[in-house]
Amino acid sequence: MKLRGRAWKFGDDISTDHITPGRYYHLRSNMPELAKHVMEDADPEFPAKMKPGDFIVAGKNFGMGSSREHAPLAIKIAGISAVIAKSFARIFYRNAINVGLPVLIADTDQIDSEDELEIDLSTGVIRNLTKGTEIQAKPLPEIMIRILDEGGLVDYVRKYGDIIV
């Protein structure tokens, strides 16, 4: 599976409150409306400038904080095709795969906002088309790619009845 879009760069320790601001938490039963505010506490202009298919790129510990699955789901509904970070909070990483949002661990130092990227999820290769460089992310296990292909864990289990390795 290959993905292509622009990068939007953020720093370290982006919390779930940066991703889905607490003041909008009352919208959690209306995820499309909550998704309109994704990342606005980290960059107030982000919701207006990002386009479907774009990527969030970050430093260390992306998704720290609460364990609510609303954060990765809002990112997915907003149209972000993947998150690339140096590291993720463990529960965010698991929740992202479960809701069908690809997450890749890679050295993001050589990626800047608005760089055009192409990602091959099966190999973990991130091609920076703007700079003509490649970064090797940690490839996702085959089972995770199959879960992502089905749209998330619930859809995968509905189709197969269980995790088939």
N, C-alpha and C positions, 0 to 999 in steps of 0.2 A: 504494500500500500504506500503510495507516494502522495505527499501533501506539499502544497506550494502557497506561499503568502509572504506578507511583510512581517518583520520582527518589531515588537514594541518592548523596549528594554526597561527593566525594573531592577532594584538592588536586592540586598539581602533582607531576610526576615520579613517578607511580605506575609502578613497575617490574614486569616479568614475575614477579619474585620476590614482590612484593606480591600479584599476581593469583593465582599458583599457587606457594605457599611451597615452597622448595627441600627442606624436610624431608619433603615428601610426593611428591617427584619419582619415587620408586620406584613410585608409583601410575599413572605415565603410560601403562601398558598397560591400566589400568582407569579410563577417563575418567569414568564416572559417580561413582566413588568420589573421584577427584581433584576433581571439580566440587563436592563437598560442602564443600570447604575454600577455595573461590574467595574472594578478597579478605580472608581472615581475618587476614592480617598488616597490612593497612591498617585494618581494623575487625573485631576478634574476634567481634562479634555479628552481622556482616553475613550469614553463611550462614543464621542462624536467623530473621532478620527480613525478608529479601527474599522476594518471592513471584514465581512465574513471570509473565512479562510486564513486570516492573519494568525500570528503566533505571539504568545506572551513568552518573553525571555527574561530570566531572573538569575540572581546569585544563589546564595546558600539559604536553606531552610524555608523554601517557598511553601505557603499554606499552613504555617504554624498557627497555633491557637486552638480554637474549638474544633470538635470533631464533626460538626454538621456537614452533611453532604450537599447542602445548598451552594456552597462556594464553588466546587468544581462543576456542579450542574449549571449554575448561572454562567460560568465561563463558556461551557459548551453551548448553551442556548443563545448566548450573545453572538456566537458564530466563530469563536476562536477554535482553530483546528487542532492545536496542541500547545502544551506548555513545556518549555525547555528550561531547565535550571541546573545549577551545580549540585543541589540536593533539595529534597522535599521532606516536609514533616511526614512521618510514616502514615498517619491516618489520612492525610490529604491524598497521598499517593494511591493508597488502596481505594479510597472513595472515588478518585478520578477514574481509575480503571473500571470500577463497578458501575459508574454512570456513563461510561463510553468515551471519556476524554483522554486522548493519548498524552502521556507524560514521559519525557526523556531526560535522563541525567547526562549532562555533558559540561565541559568547560566552556562557559559562555562569554569569556573575556573578549573574544575576537568578533563578537556580534554586536552591532549597534542598531539603535532604533531606525526603522525604515529600510534596513537591509532586506533584500529579497532572498528568501530561503526556499530550498526544496529538501524535504525530509523523506527518507526511505525508512519506514518503521521496521521493516523486516531485517534490515542490515544495521540500522542505527546511524547511517551516514547522513550528515547534515551538510548540504552544499550551500555555501553562501554565494549566490549568483552575483551579488553586487561586488564582492571582493575577489571572486574567483578562487575561493578556498574551500576546504572540506574539514569538518570536525567529526570525529568518531564518538558518537554517544554509546552508552551501554545499550546493546540491542534488547528489545523486549522479548521475553520468552514466548514461544509459539502459542501457548494457551492464552496469554494476554492479548496477543494480536487477534486470535479467534474471538475472544470476548469483545474486543473493540470492533471487529468486523460486524458483529451482531448488534452493535449499538449499546452494549453494556451487559452486566452480569444477569440482570433479570431477563432480558430478551434472550440471552444465551441459554439460560436454564429453561425458559419456556420452550425453546426450540429443541434442545437436546435432553432435557429432563434432569441433567446432572452435569458436573464438570467432567468432561471426557478428555483425558490427557493423551 
